[in-house]
Amino acid sequence: MLLFVYGTLKRGQRNHRQLAGCEYVGDGVCTTYSMYTIGATYPVIVKEEGNGLVNGEVFRVTDEHLRALDVFEDVDGGLFVRVSADITMDFGESVLAFAYAYVPELPPLGIWS
């Protein structure tokens, strides 16, 4: 299975350790979601057909990793939902990958960027 990450789960970021043991496949772009930052350092993606552009990384993950990431991303608590997204890889191939999308309504303009 493939997982698209776009924020603190990327290589070199503070939560990348959650992907320990996962294979890095390559960089990619998702155009069906847009990324916003809530506060200073809380990146999220939301569905925006035709308007999106999210740069990220794709990893090959196991069922065990996905279950652990569902807990980490608070899927049961309703903060994020795991979605399928079309990703265009930097080497030109299009792949389907899981990603974590933000569920709550975005804060008013001016709080996110």
Backbone torsions as a table, in degrees:
resi	resn	phi	psi	omega
1	MET	NA	151.1	180.0
2	LEU	-112.0	145.7	178.4
3	LEU	-129.8	129.0	176.2
4	PHE	-97.3	123.6	177.8
5	VAL	-118.4	146.7	-170.2
6	TYR	-134.9	-5.8	-174.5
7	GLY	-133.9	-119.0	-173.2
8	THR	-72.9	-6.0	175.9
9	LEU	-89.1	-8.2	180.0
10	LYS	-67.4	159.7	177.7
11	ARG	-56.2	135.9	178.9
12	GLY	84.3	-5.5	-179.7
13	GLN	-96.5	167.3	-169.0
14	ARG	-65.3	-23.6	-178.7
15	ASN	-109.9	12.3	-179.2
16	HIS	-60.3	-24.8	-179.8
17	ARG	-58.3	-20.9	177.2
18	GLN	-64.4	-18.1	-179.7
19	LEU	-104.2	17.9	179.5
20	ALA	-55.6	129.4	179.6
21	GLY	88.7	-3.6	178.6
22	CYS	-90.2	146.0	-178.9
23	GLU	-85.6	126.0	173.5
24	TYR	-73.4	125.5	-179.4
25	VAL	-96.4	-40.5	179.1
26	GLY	158.7	177.3	177.3
27	ASP	-84.6	151.6	179.2
28	GLY	-153.6	173.1	-179.5
29	VAL	-130.5	136.1	174.8
30	CYS	-111.3	126.4	-177.4
31	THR	-107.4	2.0	179.9
32	THR	-101.0	-0.4	177.3
33	TYR	-131.4	155.3	173.5
34	SER	-119.3	148.9	-179.7
35	MET	-104.5	138.3	175.8
36	TYR	-129.1	156.8	175.3
37	THR	-115.6	119.8	177.7
38	ILE	-93.3	127.6	-173.6
39	GLY	69.1	-149.9	-176.5
40	ALA	-87.7	-30.6	-169.2
41	THR	-143.6	31.0	-175.4
42	TYR	-118.3	86.1	-177.0
43	PRO	-76.9	140.0	176.8
44	VAL	-140.8	157.2	172.1
45	ILE	-119.4	146.6	176.9
46	VAL	-132.8	149.0	-178.6
47	LYS	-67.9	125.8	177.2
48	GLU	-147.4	83.0	-179.0
49	GLU	-52.4	128.7	175.4
50	GLY	79.3	-9.1	-176.6
51	ASN	-116.6	-8.2	-169.6
52	GLY	-85.1	161.0	171.9
53	LEU	-167.8	99.7	-179.4
54	VAL	-120.8	120.3	174.7
55	ASN	-88.0	138.6	179.9
56	GLY	-162.3	-163.3	-178.2
57	GLU	-128.7	148.5	179.4
58	VAL	-112.9	134.2	178.6
59	PHE	-126.0	147.7	171.4
60	ARG	-87.3	124.6	-174.7
61	VAL	-126.6	161.6	177.2
62	THR	-99.8	168.3	174.2
63	ASP	-57.5	-39.1	179.9
64	GLU	-61.8	-44.0	177.7
65	HIS	-62.0	-42.7	-179.7
66	LEU	-63.4	-41.2	177.9
67	ARG	-61.7	-43.2	179.2
68	ALA	-66.5	-39.6	178.9
69	LEU	-68.9	-34.4	175.2
70	ASP	-58.6	-40.2	177.5
71	VAL	-68.8	-47.5	-179.2
72	PHE	-58.4	-40.6	-177.8
73	GLU	-87.5	5.3	176.0
74	ASP	58.5	45.6	178.8
75	VAL	-62.6	-44.6	179.5
76	ASP	-66.2	-28.5	179.7
77	GLY	-83.2	-5.7	175.2
78	GLY	87.0	10.6	179.2
79	LEU	-77.8	-44.6	178.5
80	PHE	-129.2	159.2	173.0
81	VAL	-128.8	142.6	177.2
82	ARG	-85.1	124.4	-176.7
83	VAL	-122.6	163.7	171.1
84	SER	-98.4	136.5	-177.8
85	ALA	-138.2	143.4	173.5
86	ASP	-79.8	127.2	-178.5
87	ILE	-121.2	130.7	173.5
88	THR	-95.5	115.6	-177.1
89	MET	-76.9	156.5	-178.2
90	ASP	-64.4	-18.2	178.2
91	PHE	-94.3	10.6	171.4
92	GLY	98.8	-20.9	-179.0
93	GLU	-76.2	145.4	175.0
94	SER	-101.2	133.3	-179.2
95	VAL	-130.7	158.5	173.3
96	LEU	-101.4	127.0	-177.2
97	ALA	-137.9	153.4	171.5
98	PHE	-74.4	153.8	173.2
99	ALA	-151.3	161.0	177.8
100	TYR	-104.1	115.4	-179.1
101	ALA	-104.6	147.2	-178.7
102	TYR	-74.8	135.3	-177.4
103	VAL	-95.1	-49.9	-176.5
104	PRO	-61.4	161.0	175.9
105	GLU	-65.0	141.2	179.1
106	LEU	-65.8	147.9	176.5
107	PRO	-61.9	165.3	178.9
108	PRO	-58.4	156.5	177.0
109	LEU	-52.1	144.2	179.1
110	GLY	101.4	-22.2	178.0
111	ILE	-93.7	-29.4	178.3
112	TRP	-115.8	160.4	179.1
113	SER	-135.4	NA	NA
